[in-house]
Amino acid sequence: MAKRTFNVERFFQALGDNTRLRLLNLIGEQELCVCYFVEILGHPQPKISRHLAYLRSAGIVSARREGKWMHYRIVTPPHIGAAQILRQTLDWLREDRAMQADRAKLSKACCSPEKFTSLEGAPLPTAITEVCCEAR
């Protein structure tokens, strides 16, 4: 069989870490560059990359390279139960005040990336561009 079987234990372990939940919350329904995670969460890039690799191996996110930038987006797990749980988890995160604060920081960063030296030259998140910059 060419395709790996879905690892339910790994999926739940991926959701069992606050940093990984914060990453998923920030990604939401957009594609986001690693540099934004580093800026918003205040963690070193290697730590963020390790967590993103864990989410990738759990089948929750996918990555795409564009030049020196790595972009991440949420993918629907192949297991129907896991897909439902992920949707419900993301809905729950949207209601959490700490997670809302992270998204507010992201919105501020994407609308004024020049204020953040770590975001110099960084590509804007794909879906948030219209949302945050129209609200200005």
Secondary structure per residue as TSV (DSSP state, phi and psi in degrees):
chain	resnum	aa	ss	phi	psi
A	1	M	-	360.0	122.2
A	2	A	-	-73.3	-31.0
A	3	K	S	-93.4	135.3
A	4	R	-	-67.0	147.3
A	5	T	-	-77.0	151.0
A	6	F	-	-71.8	129.6
A	7	N	-	-97.2	98.5
A	8	V	H	-63.6	-39.6
A	9	E	H	-61.6	-44.9
A	10	R	H	-62.6	-39.2
A	11	F	H	-58.0	-50.8
A	12	F	H	-68.1	-35.6
A	13	Q	H	-63.5	-37.5
A	14	A	H	-62.2	-38.0
A	15	L	H	-80.6	-7.1
A	16	G	T	-90.7	17.7
A	17	D	-	-128.7	129.1
A	18	N	H	-62.1	-39.1
A	19	T	H	-62.8	-43.0
A	20	R	H	-66.4	-36.0
A	21	L	H	-64.3	-40.2
A	22	R	H	-63.7	-38.6
A	23	L	H	-62.8	-47.3
A	24	L	H	-60.8	-41.7
A	25	N	H	-59.1	-44.1
A	26	L	H	-68.0	-38.7
A	27	I	H	-64.5	-49.7
A	28	G	T	51.0	-125.8
A	29	E	T	-106.8	42.5
A	30	Q	S	-143.5	172.9
A	31	E	-	-105.0	131.0
A	32	L	E	-131.8	138.1
A	33	C	E	-78.0	145.9
A	34	V	H	-54.3	-35.9
A	35	C	H	-58.5	-30.4
A	36	Y	H	-69.4	-38.6
A	37	F	H	-61.2	-44.1
A	38	V	H	-61.1	-45.5
A	39	E	H	-65.4	-47.4
A	40	I	H	-73.6	-44.9
A	41	L	H	-84.4	-20.5
A	42	G	-	71.2	22.5
A	43	H	-	-102.4	154.4
A	44	P	-	-63.7	149.2
A	45	Q	H	-56.2	-41.2
A	46	P	H	-60.7	-37.3
A	47	K	H	-66.1	-44.8
A	48	I	H	-60.4	-45.1
A	49	S	H	-62.8	-37.7
A	50	R	H	-62.4	-44.5
A	51	H	H	-65.1	-40.4
A	52	L	H	-65.3	-38.3
A	53	A	H	-62.4	-38.3
A	54	Y	H	-63.7	-45.6
A	55	L	H	-62.5	-36.8
A	56	R	H	-64.3	-45.9
A	57	S	H	-67.3	-22.7
A	58	A	T	-85.6	-3.7
A	59	G	T	78.6	25.7
A	60	I	S	-104.3	-30.4
A	61	V	E	-130.2	159.6
A	62	S	E	-126.2	160.4
A	63	A	E	-124.5	151.8
A	64	R	E	-141.9	130.3
A	65	R	E	-93.9	137.1
A	66	E	E	-134.8	101.4
A	67	G	T	62.8	-126.0
A	68	K	T	-88.9	-2.2
A	69	W	E	-97.1	135.5
A	70	M	E	-105.3	128.0
A	71	H	E	-111.8	139.9
A	72	Y	E	-124.7	145.9
A	73	R	E	-144.2	155.7
A	74	I	E	-78.1	140.1
A	75	V	-	-120.3	151.8
A	76	T	-	-78.0	123.2
A	77	P	-	-60.6	150.5
A	78	P	S	-71.6	-15.7
A	79	H	S	-89.3	124.0
A	80	I	H	-59.7	-39.1
A	81	G	H	-66.3	-41.9
A	82	A	H	-65.2	-38.5
A	83	A	H	-62.6	-42.3
A	84	Q	H	-65.1	-43.6
A	85	I	H	-63.7	-42.2
A	86	L	H	-62.5	-45.6
A	87	R	H	-58.4	-45.3
A	88	Q	H	-65.9	-38.6
A	89	T	H	-63.7	-45.0
A	90	L	H	-63.5	-38.5
A	91	D	H	-63.1	-42.4
A	92	W	H	-64.0	-43.2
A	93	L	H	-61.7	-36.4
A	94	R	H	-61.4	-25.2
A	95	E	H	-88.9	-13.7
A	96	D	-	-79.4	131.2
A	97	R	H	-61.6	-41.8
A	98	A	H	-64.5	-39.3
A	99	M	H	-69.6	-36.1
A	100	Q	H	-63.7	-37.4
A	101	A	H	-64.3	-40.8
A	102	D	H	-60.3	-45.2
A	103	R	H	-65.9	-33.7
A	104	A	H	-65.4	-40.6
A	105	K	H	-62.9	-40.9
A	106	L	H	-63.3	-43.4
A	107	S	H	-60.4	-43.0
A	108	K	H	-64.4	-41.3
A	109	A	H	-67.5	-37.9
A	110	C	H	-75.1	-26.8
A	111	C	H	-83.4	-23.1
A	112	S	-	-137.4	58.1
A	113	P	G	-61.2	-22.7
A	114	E	G	-64.7	-18.6
A	115	K	G	-80.4	-7.7
A	116	F	-	-121.4	109.9
A	117	T	G	-60.6	-33.1
A	118	S	G	-69.0	-14.2
A	119	L	G	-102.1	8.7
A	120	E	T	-58.1	120.1
A	121	G	T	79.4	0.4
A	122	A	-	-72.0	143.0
A	123	P	-	-72.0	144.6
A	124	L	-	-70.7	150.6
A	125	P	-	-57.7	143.2
A	126	T	T	-66.5	-47.7
A	127	A	T	-87.4	-26.7
A	128	I	H	-78.2	-15.3
A	129	T	H	-54.0	-51.8
A	130	E	H	-67.2	-41.6
A	131	V	H	-65.0	-54.9
A	132	C	H	-75.3	-36.1
A	133	C	H	-81.3	-19.8
A	134	E	H	-76.1	-24.9
A	135	A	T	-78.2	-4.8
A	136	R	-	-70.8	360.0
